[in-house]
Amino acid sequence: MGRWTGSWLSGPASAGLAPPVEQDWRGQRLGLPATGVGSVAGLGRRLAAYGVDALASYLVASVLVRSSVPGNWSLVVFVVEYLVLMTVAGQSAGMRALSLRVVALPRLTPPTPLAVLVRTALLVLLVPALIWDWDNRGLHDKAAGTVVVRG
């Protein structure tokens, strides 16, 4: 019994969620600083930026469709906002408000349009964004080869 349960009961290391090597801070193995500009963004700030974007998308959609319940139109506005602003500026409106930005690894440059498309598509699914590794990179960031940093 120990053998078949070892893969999922052995903790984060067996699932690849623990750091493969000892790290003193999140993002160290990615070459990012421990604190300040360019360091890995915390979960609270990321969630707050997502909330700002979701609220802004809802408000814009409610004005555009002239309905008290804009429904799926807010998701359309959200996706368009992310695709345009991430491609042009490397950050959404909510990220800008909270001093965050998305960079591509390993060069720490703005993400490519393809990376933005992959990241946004997975972010809309929400589940990949809720599963992250020790460096606070969600599955959407890992698939796109990006990381959210302070900035």
C-alpha positions in Angstrom: 0.0 0.0 0.0 2.8 2.4 0.7 4.1 2.4 -2.8 0.9 3.5 -4.6 0.1 6.1 -1.9 3.7 7.5 -1.9 3.1 9.5 -5.0 0.4 11.6 -3.5 0.9 11.3 0.2 4.6 12.3 0.1 3.8 15.9 0.1 4.6 18.8 -2.2 8.0 17.5 -3.2 6.5 14.5 -4.9 4.1 16.7 -6.9 6.8 19.1 -8.0 5.3 21.9 -5.9 8.2 22.2 -3.5 11.4 23.9 -4.6 13.7 21.5 -6.3 16.7 23.1 -4.6 16.9 25.0 -1.4 15.8 28.6 -1.8 15.9 31.5 0.6 13.1 33.4 -1.1 10.4 32.9 -3.8 11.9 33.5 -7.2 15.5 32.9 -6.3 15.9 30.0 -8.7 14.4 32.2 -11.4 17.0 34.9 -10.8 14.7 37.4 -9.2 15.5 39.6 -6.2 14.1 38.8 -2.7 12.3 42.1 -2.3 11.4 45.3 -4.2 11.0 45.9 -7.9 11.3 42.7 -9.9 10.6 40.3 -7.0 7.8 37.7 -7.2 4.4 39.3 -6.5 2.5 38.0 -3.5 -0.8 36.2 -3.8 -2.7 38.9 -2.0 -1.6 41.6 -4.5 -2.3 39.3 -7.4 -5.8 38.5 -6.2 -6.5 42.2 -5.6 -5.4 43.1 -9.2 -7.7 40.3 -10.5 -10.5 41.7 -8.5 -9.9 45.2 -9.9 -9.9 43.9 -13.4 -13.0 41.8 -12.9 -14.9 44.8 -11.4 -13.8 47.1 -14.1 -14.8 44.6 -16.8 -18.2 44.2 -15.2 -18.8 48.0 -15.1 -17.7 48.5 -18.7 -19.9 45.6 -19.9 -22.9 47.0 -18.0 -22.4 50.3 -19.8 -21.9 48.7 -23.2 -24.9 46.3 -23.0 -27.1 48.7 -21.1 -28.4 46.0 -18.8 -28.4 45.6 -15.1 -26.9 42.1 -15.4 -24.2 42.1 -18.2 -23.7 38.4 -17.8 -21.1 36.9 -20.2 -20.3 40.3 -21.7 -18.1 41.1 -18.7 -16.0 38.0 -19.4 -15.6 39.2 -23.0 -14.5 42.7 -21.8 -12.1 41.0 -19.4 -10.5 38.9 -22.1 -10.2 41.8 -24.5 -8.7 44.0 -21.7 -6.1 41.3 -20.8 -5.2 40.5 -24.4 -4.7 44.1 -25.4 -3.1 45.6 -22.3 -0.8 42.6 -21.6 0.4 42.6 -25.2 1.0 46.4 -25.3 2.1 47.1 -21.7 2.8 43.8 -20.0 0.2 44.5 -17.3 -3.6 44.8 -17.0 -5.4 47.9 -15.5 -5.6 46.1 -12.1 -1.9 45.2 -12.2 -1.0 48.8 -13.0 -3.0 50.0 -10.1 -1.2 47.6 -7.7 2.3 48.0 -9.3 2.5 44.5 -10.8 3.7 43.4 -14.2 4.1 40.1 -16.2 7.4 39.2 -17.6 8.6 36.3 -19.7 11.3 34.0 -18.5 14.2 33.7 -18.6 15.1 37.2 -20.0 12.5 39.0 -17.9 11.1 40.8 -21.0 7.5 41.7 -21.8 5.5 38.5 -22.8 5.0 37.7 -26.4 1.5 37.8 -27.9 1.3 34.0 -28.0 2.3 33.9 -24.3 -0.4 36.5 -23.5 -3.0 34.4 -25.4 -2.1 31.2 -23.6 -1.9 32.9 -20.2 -5.3 34.6 -20.7 -7.1 31.5 -22.0 -5.9 29.5 -18.9 -6.7 32.4 -16.5 -10.3 32.5 -17.8 -10.6 28.8 -16.8 -9.6 29.9 -13.3 -8.5 26.5 -12.0 -5.0 26.7 -13.5 -4.6 30.1 -11.8 -5.5 28.6 -8.4 -2.8 25.9 -8.6 0.7 27.4 -8.1 4.2 26.3 -7.3 6.7 27.5 -4.7 7.6 30.6 -6.8 3.9 31.7 -6.8 3.6 30.8 -10.5 0.2 29.5 -11.4 -0.2 26.8 -14.0 -1.3 29.6 -16.4 2.1 31.3 -15.8 4.1 28.1 -16.2 2.4 27.2 -19.5 3.0 30.7 -20.8 6.6 30.9 -19.5 5.8 34.0 -17.4 5.9 35.3 -13.9 4.1 38.2 -12.1 6.6 40.5 -10.4 6.4 43.8 -8.5 7.0 46.7 -10.7 
